[in-house]
């Protein structure tokens, strides 16, 4: 009965296989893509990958890193090069996010994106999902409070599949306490199911104001 356990210990103690050339190239591309996204304020993963591959001369070197790999590299880049400054920035953005959520309380706001994930940088907007019978309700609400807003559209998938077309959602971009807020409007029942994240293809993490406060306390 002891032999299987001994075999397991033996396999666990075996040295890990060193990364091959393709794995190393993917890692370098992920790190360079992360640097470009943070330093240039770029938000498009595909463009960042292309720029990184061109800069490193790895255009034809196997598969490009996935968005999740780049997101992890962004987190590592911020920890290494920003440290305490990044922690203070997150504290600031999450505090403003709570204030924005209080302002939009009638629309059951949820925090999403880099500010929630902890990968926000100085170029990041505070991304909120809000829920209303129509997007015009949100526009009128902001206008009545003297908040100038800019209309935008966001394409998001609700389910996986190569042939699944993304749905188009209207959003409003406005400034609050010198920070950019992006409030994407969903139908009222859209609160039940989050759209898929462009980072990992899973349902987006969403957090209400109570959860964001707990995040700040932690």
C-alpha positions, 0 to 999 in steps of 0.5 A: 500500500505504500508503493503508490505514495512513494511513486507520487512523492517521486514524481512530485520531486522531479524537476519541472521541464524548462520552458521551450523556445515557444513558451519563452516567446509567449512570455516575452510577448505577454510582458511586452504587450502588458508594458505597452498597454500600461505605458501607452494607455492602450486598451485593445489586446489585439493591437498590443500583441501586434505591436509587441510582436513587431517590436520583438521581431516575433511576428512569425514565432508561434501562437500569440499569448492569450488575453488572460496571460497579458492580464496577468503580466499587467498585474505583475508589471504594476506590482514591480514598477509601481508598488505603493503608488499603484496601491494608492491609485487603486484606493483612489479609483475604488473610492471614486467608484463608490461615489459614482455608484451612489450617484447612480444608485437608482440603476443598481450599478456594478463595478467591473473591469480593471478597477475591480480586478486590480489591474487599473493604471493611470489611464484607466476609466472606472467601468460600471454596469447600470440597469434601466428600461432604456439607455435614455433614462441614464442620459436624462439622469446625468443631464439633469445633474449637469454632468456632460456625457459622451455616448459610446457603444460596447460589444459584448457576448452573452454566451460562448461560441465562434458564431455567436455575435456580440450584443451592442450596448449603449454607454455614457462616459462622464467625469466625476472627481477628475476621474473618467466614469464609463457606465454601460447600460443593460436591460433591467433583467441583465443584472441576472447574467453578466456578459463574457469577459474579453479577458478570459471568456468567462462571465464578468466579475461584477461587484455592488457598492457594498462589495467595493467598500469591503474591498477598500477595507481589505 
